[in-house]
Amino acid sequence: MKFHVEDMTCGGCAKAVTSAILSLDAKAKVTADPITRKVEVETAASRVEIEEVLIEAGYPAKAA
């Protein structure tokens, strides 16, 4: 799954986004790039679950 996270602007933000997704699925593979603000996720979790956990973390995402 690919997401665009407008508020992910630095490495700290990317770590927070990654941590939020891993809290949902510890086996997820997450690639977060703050320069492009893109996040790629390989997970068993649904798109809706990922979007919800990112909203809770303060990083709302849109499908990319």
N, CA, C and O atoms as a Tripos MOL2 file, in Angstrom:
@<TRIPOS>MOLECULE
protein
  256   255    64     0     0
PROTEIN
NO_CHARGES

@<TRIPOS>ATOM
      1 N           0.8440   -1.1750    0.0000 N.3       1 MET1
      2 CA          0.0000    0.0000    0.0000 C.3       1 MET1
      3 C           0.8880    1.2350    0.0000 C.2       1 MET1
      4 O           1.9670    1.2440    0.5920 O.2       1 MET1
      5 N           0.4240    2.2560   -0.6600 N.am      2 LYS2
      6 CA          1.1770    3.5110   -0.6990 C.3       2 LYS2
      7 C           0.2950    4.6310   -0.1610 C.2       2 LYS2
      8 O          -0.9050    4.6920   -0.4270 O.2       2 LYS2
      9 N           0.9300    5.5140    0.6030 N.am      3 PHE3
     10 CA          0.2170    6.6400    1.1990 C.3       3 PHE3
     11 C           1.0160    7.9210    0.9850 C.2       3 PHE3
     12 O           2.2370    7.8930    0.8360 O.2       3 PHE3
     13 N           0.3010    9.0410    0.9740 N.am      4 HIS4
     14 CA          0.9200   10.3610    0.9830 C.3       4 HIS4
     15 C           0.5940   10.9610    2.3450 C.2       4 HIS4
     16 O          -0.5730   11.0630    2.7250 O.2       4 HIS4
     17 N           1.6440   11.3600    3.0840 N.am      5 VAL5
     18 CA          1.4680   11.9250    4.4280 C.3       5 VAL5
     19 C           2.0040   13.3570    4.3910 C.2       5 VAL5
     20 O           3.2040   13.5850    4.5430 O.2       5 VAL5
     21 N           1.1130   14.3000    4.1910 N.am      6 GLU6
     22 CA          1.4890   15.7070    3.9990 C.3       6 GLU6
     23 C           2.2870   16.2680    5.1710 C.2       6 GLU6
     24 O           3.1940   17.0760    4.9670 O.2       6 GLU6
     25 N           1.9640   15.8520    6.3980 N.am      7 ASP7
     26 CA          2.6140   16.4210    7.5860 C.3       7 ASP7
     27 C           3.9280   15.7420    7.9580 C.2       7 ASP7
     28 O           4.5420   16.1190    8.9560 O.2       7 ASP7
     29 N           4.3730   14.7640    7.1940 N.am      8 MET8
     30 CA          5.6390   14.0760    7.4680 C.3       8 MET8
     31 C           6.7550   14.8550    6.7760 C.2       8 MET8
     32 O           6.9970   14.6700    5.5840 O.2       8 MET8
     33 N           7.4300   15.7230    7.5200 N.am      9 THR9
     34 CA          8.3850   16.6410    6.9050 C.3       9 THR9
     35 C           9.8400   16.4170    7.3140 C.2       9 THR9
     36 O          10.7330   17.0850    6.7920 O.2       9 THR9
     37 N          10.0940   15.4820    8.2440 N.am     10 CYS10
     38 CA         11.4670   15.2760    8.7060 C.3      10 CYS10
     39 C          11.6730   13.8180    9.1140 C.2      10 CYS10
     40 O          10.7380   13.0180    9.1050 O.2      10 CYS10
     41 N          12.8940   13.4970    9.4660 N.am     11 GLY11
     42 CA         13.2080   12.1420    9.8890 C.3      11 GLY11
     43 C          12.4540   11.7300   11.1430 C.2      11 GLY11
     44 O          12.0550   10.5730   11.2800 O.2      11 GLY11
     45 N          12.2560   12.6740   12.0600 N.am     12 GLY12
     46 CA         11.5010   12.3850   13.2770 C.3      12 GLY12
     47 C          10.0580   12.0250   12.9610 C.2      12 GLY12
     48 O           9.4800   11.1220   13.5660 O.2      12 GLY12
     49 N           9.4890   12.7450   12.0060 N.am     13 CYS13
     50 CA          8.1220   12.4530   11.5640 C.3      13 CYS13
     51 C           8.0570   11.0580   10.9490 C.2      13 CYS13
     52 O           7.1290   10.2950   11.2160 O.2      13 CYS13
     53 N           9.0470   10.7350   10.1270 N.am     14 ALA14
     54 CA          9.0780    9.4250    9.4820 C.3      14 ALA14
     55 C           9.1660    8.3150   10.5190 C.2      14 ALA14
     56 O           8.5370    7.2690   10.3630 O.2      14 ALA14
     57 N           9.9470    8.5350   11.5830 N.am     15 LYS15
     58 CA         10.0430    7.5440   12.6610 C.3      15 LYS15
     59 C           8.7050    7.4000   13.3770 C.2      15 LYS15
     60 O           8.2990    6.2890   13.7170 O.2      15 LYS15
     61 N           8.0210    8.5110   13.6070 N.am     16 ALA16
     62 CA          6.7240    8.4640   14.2810 C.3      16 ALA16
     63 C           5.6940    7.7110   13.4350 C.2      16 ALA16
     64 O           4.9120    6.9190   13.9590 O.2      16 ALA16
     65 N           5.7000    7.9610   12.1380 N.am     17 VAL17
     66 CA          4.7900    7.2690   11.2180 C.3      17 VAL17
     67 C           5.1020    5.7730   11.2170 C.2      17 VAL17
     68 O           4.1980    4.9430   11.3070 O.2      17 VAL17
     69 N           6.3800    5.4410   11.1150 N.am     18 THR18
     70 CA          6.7880    4.0350   11.1160 C.3      18 THR18
     71 C           6.3880    3.3560   12.4180 C.2      18 THR18
     72 O           5.8560    2.2460   12.4020 O.2      18 THR18
     73 N           6.6410    4.0110   13.5390 N.am     19 SER19
     74 CA          6.2920    3.4420   14.8430 C.3      19 SER19
     75 C           4.7900    3.2160   14.9790 C.2      19 SER19
     76 O           4.3570    2.2010   15.5240 O.2      19 SER19
     77 N           4.0040    4.1560   14.4880 N.am     20 ALA20
     78 CA          2.5470    4.0220   14.5690 C.3      20 ALA20
     79 C           2.0790    2.7910   13.7910 C.2      20 ALA20
     80 O           1.2370    2.0300   14.2680 O.2      20 ALA20
     81 N           2.6270    2.6040   12.6050 N.am     21 ILE21
     82 CA          2.2390    1.4460   11.7800 C.3      21 ILE21
     83 C           2.7110    0.1500   12.4330 C.2      21 ILE21
     84 O           1.9720   -0.8350   12.4540 O.2      21 ILE21
     85 N           3.9260    0.1400   12.9610 N.am     22 LEU22
     86 CA          4.4450   -1.0590   13.6140 C.3      22 LEU22
     87 C           3.6780   -1.3990   14.8890 C.2      22 LEU22
     88 O           3.6280   -2.5620   15.2890 O.2      22 LEU22
     89 N           3.0800   -0.3940   15.5290 N.am     23 SER23
     90 CA          2.2660   -0.6800   16.7180 C.3      23 SER23
     91 C           1.0150   -1.4660   16.3410 C.2      23 SER23
     92 O           0.4590   -2.2010   17.1560 O.2      23 SER23
     93 N           0.5880   -1.3010   15.1090 N.am     24 LEU24
     94 CA         -0.5830   -2.0110   14.5870 C.3      24 LEU24
     95 C          -0.1880   -3.4070   14.1030 C.2      24 LEU24
     96 O          -0.9100   -4.3760   14.3370 O.2      24 LEU24
     97 N           0.9590   -3.5060   13.4290 N.am     25 ASP25
     98 CA          1.4530   -4.7720   12.8930 C.3      25 ASP25
     99 C           2.9700   -4.7870   13.0140 C.2      25 ASP25
    100 O           3.6690   -4.1730   12.2080 O.2      25 ASP25
    101 N           3.4740   -5.4880   14.0200 N.am     26 ALA26
    102 CA          4.9110   -5.5050   14.2980 C.3      26 ALA26
    103 C           5.7250   -6.1170   13.1560 C.2      26 ALA26
    104 O           6.9300   -5.8800   13.0640 O.2      26 ALA26
    105 N           5.0860   -6.8960   12.2910 N.am     27 LYS27
    106 CA          5.7950   -7.5360   11.1780 C.3      27 LYS27
    107 C           5.7110   -6.7280    9.8860 C.2      27 LYS27
    108 O           6.2130   -7.1650    8.8490 O.2      27 LYS27
    109 N           5.0930   -5.5730    9.9370 N.am     28 ALA28
    110 CA          4.9330   -4.7390    8.7400 C.3      28 ALA28
    111 C           6.3000   -4.2590    8.2450 C.2      28 ALA28
    112 O           7.2200   -4.0390    9.0320 O.2      28 ALA28
    113 N           6.4080   -4.1020    6.9330 N.am     29 LYS29
    114 CA          7.5890   -3.4880    6.3290 C.3      29 LYS29
    115 C           7.1770   -2.0850    5.9220 C.2      29 LYS29
    116 O           6.2530   -1.9030    5.1300 O.2      29 LYS29
    117 N           7.8710   -1.0950    6.4690 N.am     30 VAL30
    118 CA          7.5010    0.3010    6.2500 C.3      30 VAL30
    119 C           8.6850    1.0570    5.6580 C.2      30 VAL30
    120 O           9.8010    0.9800    6.1710 O.2      30 VAL30
    121 N           8.4340    1.7840    4.5790 N.am     31 THR31
    122 CA          9.4240    2.6840    4.0020 C.3      31 THR31
    123 C           8.8000    4.0680    3.9960 C.2      31 THR31
    124 O           7.8290    4.3190    3.2820 O.2      31 THR31
    125 N           9.3670    4.9680    4.7990 N.am     32 ALA32
    126 CA          8.8370    6.3300    4.9020 C.3      32 ALA32
    127 C           9.8920    7.3190    4.4090 C.2      32 ALA32
    128 O          11.0200    7.3290    4.9020 O.2      32 ALA32
    129 N           9.5220    8.1450    3.4420 N.am     33 ASP33
    130 CA         10.4380    9.1260    2.8610 C.3      33 ASP33
    131 C           9.8950   10.5330    3.1150 C.2      33 ASP33
    132 O           8.9510   10.9630    2.4520 O.2      33 ASP33
    133 N          10.4910   11.2490    4.0730 N.am     34 PRO34
    134 CA          9.9750   12.5930    4.3880 C.3      34 PRO34
    135 C          10.1780   13.6060    3.2600 C.2      34 PRO34
    136 O           9.4680   14.6100    3.2070 O.2      34 PRO34
    137 N          11.1180   13.3660    2.3730 N.am     35 ILE35
    138 CA         11.3490   14.3080    1.2700 C.3      35 ILE35
    139 C          10.1630   14.2930    0.3030 C.2      35 ILE35
    140 O           9.6660   15.3450   -0.0990 O.2      35 ILE35
    141 N           9.7160   13.0890   -0.0650 N.am     36 THR36
    142 CA          8.5770   12.9770   -0.9850 C.3      36 THR36
    143 C           7.2470   12.8780   -0.2370 C.2      36 THR36
    144 O           6.1730   12.9960   -0.8260 O.2      36 THR36
    145 N           7.3480   12.6580    1.0840 N.am     37 ARG37
    146 CA          6.1730   12.4870    1.9600 C.3      37 ARG37
    147 C           5.3690   11.2490    1.5890 C.2      37 ARG37
    148 O           4.1540   11.2020    1.7810 O.2      37 ARG37
    149 N           6.0600   10.2480    1.0570 N.am     38 LYS38
    150 CA          5.4330    8.9890    0.6670 C.3      38 LYS38
    151 C           5.7790    7.8950    1.6760 C.2      38 LYS38
    152 O           6.8840    7.8520    2.2160 O.2      38 LYS38
    153 N           4.8160    7.0210    1.9150 N.am     39 VAL39
    154 CA          5.0120    5.8750    2.7870 C.3      39 VAL39
    155 C           4.5300    4.6330    2.0480 C.2      39 VAL39
    156 O           3.4130    4.5960    1.5310 O.2      39 VAL39
    157 N           5.3860    3.6210    2.0070 N.am     40 GLU40
    158 CA          4.9970    2.3290    1.4330 C.3      40 GLU40
    159 C           4.9410    1.3340    2.5720 C.2      40 GLU40
    160 O           5.8300    1.2850    3.4210 O.2      40 GLU40
    161 N           3.8660    0.5310    2.5780 N.am     41 VAL41
    162 CA          3.6540   -0.4100    3.6700 C.3      41 VAL41
    163 C           3.2910   -1.7790    3.1120 C.2      41 VAL41
    164 O           2.4160   -1.9090    2.2560 O.2      41 VAL41
    165 N           3.9850   -2.8010    3.6180 N.am     42 GLU42
    166 CA          3.6050   -4.1880    3.3620 C.3      42 GLU42
    167 C           3.1250   -4.7260    4.7050 C.2      42 GLU42
    168 O           3.9090   -4.8480    5.6460 O.2      42 GLU42
    169 N           1.8380   -5.0480    4.7920 N.am     43 THR43
    170 CA          1.2500   -5.4340    6.0650 C.3      43 THR43
    171 C           0.0110   -6.2800    5.8600 C.2      43 THR43
    172 O          -0.5990   -6.2810    4.7900 O.2      43 THR43
    173 N          -0.3470   -6.9990    6.9120 N.am     44 ALA44
    174 CA         -1.5970   -7.7570    6.9070 C.3      44 ALA44
    175 C          -2.7630   -6.8600    7.3090 C.2      44 ALA44
    176 O          -3.9230   -7.2300    7.1280 O.2      44 ALA44
    177 N          -2.4620   -5.6870    7.8520 N.am     45 ALA45
    178 CA         -3.5040   -4.7400    8.2770 C.3      45 ALA45
    179 C          -4.1810   -4.1320    7.0470 C.2      45 ALA45
    180 O          -3.6030   -4.0830    5.9610 O.2      45 ALA45
    181 N          -5.4020   -3.6790    7.2400 N.am     46 SER46
    182 CA         -6.1450   -3.0690    6.1340 C.3      46 SER46
    183 C          -5.7340   -1.6140    5.9440 C.2      46 SER46
    184 O          -5.1500   -0.9970    6.8340 O.2      46 SER46
    185 N          -6.0470   -1.0850    4.7770 N.am     47 ARG47
    186 CA         -5.7810    0.3290    4.4870 C.3      47 ARG47
    187 C          -6.4700    1.2200    5.5200 C.2      47 ARG47
    188 O          -5.8860    2.1960    5.9910 O.2      47 ARG47
    189 N          -7.7070    0.8850    5.8700 N.am     48 VAL48
    190 CA         -8.4590    1.6810    6.8420 C.3      48 VAL48
    191 C          -7.7680    1.6690    8.2010 C.2      48 VAL48
    192 O          -7.6820    2.7050    8.8600 O.2      48 VAL48
    193 N          -7.2760    0.5060    8.6240 N.am     49 GLU49
    194 CA         -6.5760    0.4200    9.9110 C.3      49 GLU49
    195 C          -5.3130    1.2850    9.9050 C.2      49 GLU49
    196 O          -5.0190    1.9650   10.8880 O.2      49 GLU49
    197 N          -4.5780    1.2570    8.8100 N.am     50 ILE50
    198 CA         -3.3650    2.0860    8.7020 C.3      50 ILE50
    199 C          -3.7390    3.5600    8.7660 C.2      50 ILE50
    200 O          -3.1200    4.3260    9.5040 O.2      50 ILE50
    201 N          -4.7460    3.9630    8.0000 N.am     51 GLU51
    202 CA         -5.1720    5.3620    7.9980 C.3      51 GLU51
    203 C          -5.6130    5.8000    9.3930 C.2      51 GLU51
    204 O          -5.3030    6.9140    9.8150 O.2      51 GLU51
    205 N          -6.3290    4.9400   10.1110 N.am     52 GLU52
    206 CA         -6.8010    5.2910   11.4560 C.3      52 GLU52
    207 C          -5.6410    5.4590   12.4320 C.2      52 GLU52
    208 O          -5.6250    6.4090   13.2150 O.2      52 GLU52
    209 N          -4.6630    4.5410   12.3950 N.am     53 VAL53
    210 CA         -3.5380    4.6370   13.3250 C.3      53 VAL53
    211 C          -2.6850    5.8680   13.0150 C.2      53 VAL53
    212 O          -2.1140    6.4670   13.9270 O.2      53 VAL53
    213 N          -2.5930    6.2510   11.7460 N.am     54 LEU54
    214 CA         -1.8330    7.4530   11.3970 C.3      54 LEU54
    215 C          -2.5580    8.7240   11.8320 C.2      54 LEU54
    216 O          -1.9180    9.6900   12.2470 O.2      54 LEU54
    217 N          -3.8760    8.7310   11.7420 N.am     55 ILE55
    218 CA         -4.6480    9.8740   12.2470 C.3      55 ILE55
    219 C          -4.4200   10.0230   13.7460 C.2      55 ILE55
    220 O          -4.1880   11.1260   14.2400 O.2      55 ILE55
    221 N          -4.4880    8.9000   14.4700 N.am     56 GLU56
    222 CA         -4.2610    8.9360   15.9190 C.3      56 GLU56
    223 C          -2.8690    9.4620   16.2600 C.2      56 GLU56
    224 O          -2.6890   10.1320   17.2770 O.2      56 GLU56
    225 N          -1.8810    9.1590   15.4080 N.am     57 ALA57
    226 CA         -0.5140    9.6090   15.6320 C.3      57 ALA57
    227 C          -0.2890   11.0570   15.2110 C.2      57 ALA57
    228 O           0.7760   11.6230   15.4560 O.2      57 ALA57
    229 N          -1.3020   11.6550   14.5740 N.am     58 GLY58
    230 CA         -1.1820   13.0560   14.1350 C.3      58 GLY58
    231 C          -0.6560   13.2190   12.7230 C.2      58 GLY58
    232 O          -0.2330   14.3060   12.3300 O.2      58 GLY58
    233 N          -0.6840   12.1210   11.9500 N.am     59 TYR59
    234 CA         -0.1910   12.1490   10.5770 C.3      59 TYR59
    235 C          -1.2460   11.5830    9.6200 C.2      59 TYR59
    236 O          -1.0980   10.4670    9.1230 O.2      59 TYR59
    237 N          -2.2950   12.3400    9.3660 N.am     60 PRO60
    238 CA         -3.3290   11.8390    8.4370 C.3      60 PRO60
    239 C          -2.7300   11.5450    7.0610 C.2      60 PRO60
    240 O          -1.8840   12.2850    6.5590 O.2      60 PRO60
    241 N          -3.1890   10.4520    6.4720 N.am     61 ALA61
    242 CA         -2.6290    9.9890    5.1950 C.3      61 ALA61
    243 C          -3.7220    9.8610    4.1540 C.2      61 ALA61
    244 O          -4.8900    9.6260    4.4650 O.2      61 ALA61
    245 N          -3.3070   10.0240    2.9130 N.am     62 LYS62
    246 CA         -4.1930    9.7870    1.7720 C.3      62 LYS62
    247 C          -3.5900    8.6750    0.9360 C.2      62 LYS62
    248 O          -2.3690    8.5280    0.8810 O.2      62 LYS62
    249 N          -4.4250    7.9030    0.2960 N.am     63 ALA63
    250 CA         -3.9190    6.8620   -0.6030 C.3      63 ALA63
    251 C          -3.1130    7.5230   -1.7100 C.2      63 ALA63
    252 O          -3.5020    8.5630   -2.2420 O.2      63 ALA63
    253 N          -1.9950    6.9140   -2.0460 N.am     64 ALA64
    254 CA         -1.1320    7.4900   -3.0880 C.3      64 ALA64
    255 C          -1.0320    6.5310   -4.2650 C.2      64 ALA64
    256 O          -0.3520    6.8270   -5.2470 O.2      64 ALA64
@<TRIPOS>BOND
     1     1     2 1
     2     2     3 1
     3     3     4 2
     4     3     5 am
     5     5     6 1
     6     6     7 1
     7     7     8 2
     8     7     9 am
     9     9    10 1
    10    10    11 1
    11    11    12 2
    12    11    13 am
    13    13    14 1
    14    14    15 1
    15    15    16 2
    16    15    17 am
    17    17    18 1
    18    18    19 1
    19    19    20 2
    20    19    21 am
    21    21    22 1
    22    22    23 1
    23    23    24 2
    24    23    25 am
    25    25    26 1
    26    26    27 1
    27    27    28 2
    28    27    29 am
    29    29    30 1
    30    30    31 1
    31    31    32 2
    32    31    33 am
    33    33    34 1
    34    34    35 1
    35    35    36 2
    36    35    37 am
    37    37    38 1
    38    38    39 1
    39    39    40 2
    40    39    41 am
    41    41    42 1
    42    42    43 1
    43    43    44 2
    44    43    45 am
    45    45    46 1
    46    46    47 1
    47    47    48 2
    48    47    49 am
    49    49    50 1
    50    50    51 1
    51    51    52 2
    52    51    53 am
    53    53    54 1
    54    54    55 1
    55    55    56 2
    56    55    57 am
    57    57    58 1
    58    58    59 1
    59    59    60 2
    60    59    61 am
    61    61    62 1
    62    62    63 1
    63    63    64 2
    64    63    65 am
    65    65    66 1
    66    66    67 1
    67    67    68 2
    68    67    69 am
    69    69    70 1
    70    70    71 1
    71    71    72 2
    72    71    73 am
    73    73    74 1
    74    74    75 1
    75    75    76 2
    76    75    77 am
    77    77    78 1
    78    78    79 1
    79    79    80 2
    80    79    81 am
    81    81    82 1
    82    82    83 1
    83    83    84 2
    84    83    85 am
    85    85    86 1
    86    86    87 1
    87    87    88 2
    88    87    89 am
    89    89    90 1
    90    90    91 1
    91    91    92 2
    92    91    93 am
    93    93    94 1
    94    94    95 1
    95    95    96 2
    96    95    97 am
    97    97    98 1
    98    98    99 1
    99    99   100 2
   100    99   101 am
   101   101   102 1
   102   102   103 1
   103   103   104 2
   104   103   105 am
   105   105   106 1
   106   106   107 1
   107   107   108 2
   108   107   109 am
   109   109   110 1
   110   110   111 1
   111   111   112 2
   112   111   113 am
   113   113   114 1
   114   114   115 1
   115   115   116 2
   116   115   117 am
   117   117   118 1
   118   118   119 1
   119   119   120 2
   120   119   121 am
   121   121   122 1
   122   122   123 1
   123   123   124 2
   124   123   125 am
   125   125   126 1
   126   126   127 1
   127   127   128 2
   128   127   129 am
   129   129   130 1
   130   130   131 1
   131   131   132 2
   132   131   133 am
   133   133   134 1
   134   134   135 1
   135   135   136 2
   136   135   137 am
   137   137   138 1
   138   138   139 1
   139   139   140 2
   140   139   141 am
   141   141   142 1
   142   142   143 1
   143   143   144 2
   144   143   145 am
   145   145   146 1
   146   146   147 1
   147   147   148 2
   148   147   149 am
   149   149   150 1
   150   150   151 1
   151   151   152 2
   152   151   153 am
   153   153   154 1
   154   154   155 1
   155   155   156 2
   156   155   157 am
   157   157   158 1
   158   158   159 1
   159   159   160 2
   160   159   161 am
   161   161   162 1
   162   162   163 1
   163   163   164 2
   164   163   165 am
   165   165   166 1
   166   166   167 1
   167   167   168 2
   168   167   169 am
   169   169   170 1
   170   170   171 1
   171   171   172 2
   172   171   173 am
   173   173   174 1
   174   174   175 1
   175   175   176 2
   176   175   177 am
   177   177   178 1
   178   178   179 1
   179   179   180 2
   180   179   181 am
   181   181   182 1
   182   182   183 1
   183   183   184 2
   184   183   185 am
   185   185   186 1
   186   186   187 1
   187   187   188 2
   188   187   189 am
   189   189   190 1
   190   190   191 1
   191   191   192 2
   192   191   193 am
   193   193   194 1
   194   194   195 1
   195   195   196 2
   196   195   197 am
   197   197   198 1
   198   198   199 1
   199   199   200 2
   200   199   201 am
   201   201   202 1
   202   202   203 1
   203   203   204 2
   204   203   205 am
   205   205   206 1
   206   206   207 1
   207   207   208 2
   208   207   209 am
   209   209   210 1
   210   210   211 1
   211   211   212 2
   212   211   213 am
   213   213   214 1
   214   214   215 1
   215   215   216 2
   216   215   217 am
   217   217   218 1
   218   218   219 1
   219   219   220 2
   220   219   221 am
   221   221   222 1
   222   222   223 1
   223   223   224 2
   224   223   225 am
   225   225   226 1
   226   226   227 1
   227   227   228 2
   228   227   229 am
   229   229   230 1
   230   230   231 1
   231   231   232 2
   232   231   233 am
   233   233   234 1
   234   234   235 1
   235   235   236 2
   236   235   237 am
   237   237   238 1
   238   238   239 1
   239   239   240 2
   240   239   241 am
   241   241   242 1
   242   242   243 1
   243   243   244 2
   244   243   245 am
   245   245   246 1
   246   246   247 1
   247   247   248 2
   248   247   249 am
   249   249   250 1
   250   250   251 1
   251   251   252 2
   252   251   253 am
   253   253   254 1
   254   254   255 1
   255   255   256 2
@<TRIPOS>SUBSTRUCTURE
     1 MET1         2 RESIDUE 1 A MET
     2 LYS2         6 RESIDUE 1 A LYS
     3 PHE3        10 RESIDUE 1 A PHE
     4 HIS4        14 RESIDUE 1 A HIS
     5 VAL5        18 RESIDUE 1 A VAL
     6 GLU6        22 RESIDUE 1 A GLU
     7 ASP7        26 RESIDUE 1 A ASP
     8 MET8        30 RESIDUE 1 A MET
     9 THR9        34 RESIDUE 1 A THR
    10 CYS10       38 RESIDUE 1 A CYS
    11 GLY11       42 RESIDUE 1 A GLY
    12 GLY12       46 RESIDUE 1 A GLY
    13 CYS13       50 RESIDUE 1 A CYS
    14 ALA14       54 RESIDUE 1 A ALA
    15 LYS15       58 RESIDUE 1 A LYS
    16 ALA16       62 RESIDUE 1 A ALA
    17 VAL17       66 RESIDUE 1 A VAL
    18 THR18       70 RESIDUE 1 A THR
    19 SER19       74 RESIDUE 1 A SER
    20 ALA20       78 RESIDUE 1 A ALA
    21 ILE21       82 RESIDUE 1 A ILE
    22 LEU22       86 RESIDUE 1 A LEU
    23 SER23       90 RESIDUE 1 A SER
    24 LEU24       94 RESIDUE 1 A LEU
    25 ASP25       98 RESIDUE 1 A ASP
    26 ALA26      102 RESIDUE 1 A ALA
    27 LYS27      106 RESIDUE 1 A LYS
    28 ALA28      110 RESIDUE 1 A ALA
    29 LYS29      114 RESIDUE 1 A LYS
    30 VAL30      118 RESIDUE 1 A VAL
    31 THR31      122 RESIDUE 1 A THR
    32 ALA32      126 RESIDUE 1 A ALA
    33 ASP33      130 RESIDUE 1 A ASP
    34 PRO34      134 RESIDUE 1 A PRO
    35 ILE35      138 RESIDUE 1 A ILE
    36 THR36      142 RESIDUE 1 A THR
    37 ARG37      146 RESIDUE 1 A ARG
    38 LYS38      150 RESIDUE 1 A LYS
    39 VAL39      154 RESIDUE 1 A VAL
    40 GLU40      158 RESIDUE 1 A GLU
    41 VAL41      162 RESIDUE 1 A VAL
    42 GLU42      166 RESIDUE 1 A GLU
    43 THR43      170 RESIDUE 1 A THR
    44 ALA44      174 RESIDUE 1 A ALA
    45 ALA45      178 RESIDUE 1 A ALA
    46 SER46      182 RESIDUE 1 A SER
    47 ARG47      186 RESIDUE 1 A ARG
    48 VAL48      190 RESIDUE 1 A VAL
    49 GLU49      194 RESIDUE 1 A GLU
    50 ILE50      198 RESIDUE 1 A ILE
    51 GLU51      202 RESIDUE 1 A GLU
    52 GLU52      206 RESIDUE 1 A GLU
    53 VAL53      210 RESIDUE 1 A VAL
    54 LEU54      214 RESIDUE 1 A LEU
    55 ILE55      218 RESIDUE 1 A ILE
    56 GLU56      222 RESIDUE 1 A GLU
    57 ALA57      226 RESIDUE 1 A ALA
    58 GLY58      230 RESIDUE 1 A GLY
    59 TYR59      234 RESIDUE 1 A TYR
    60 PRO60      238 RESIDUE 1 A PRO
    61 ALA61      242 RESIDUE 1 A ALA
    62 LYS62      246 RESIDUE 1 A LYS
    63 ALA63      250 RESIDUE 1 A ALA
    64 ALA64      254 RESIDUE 1 A ALA
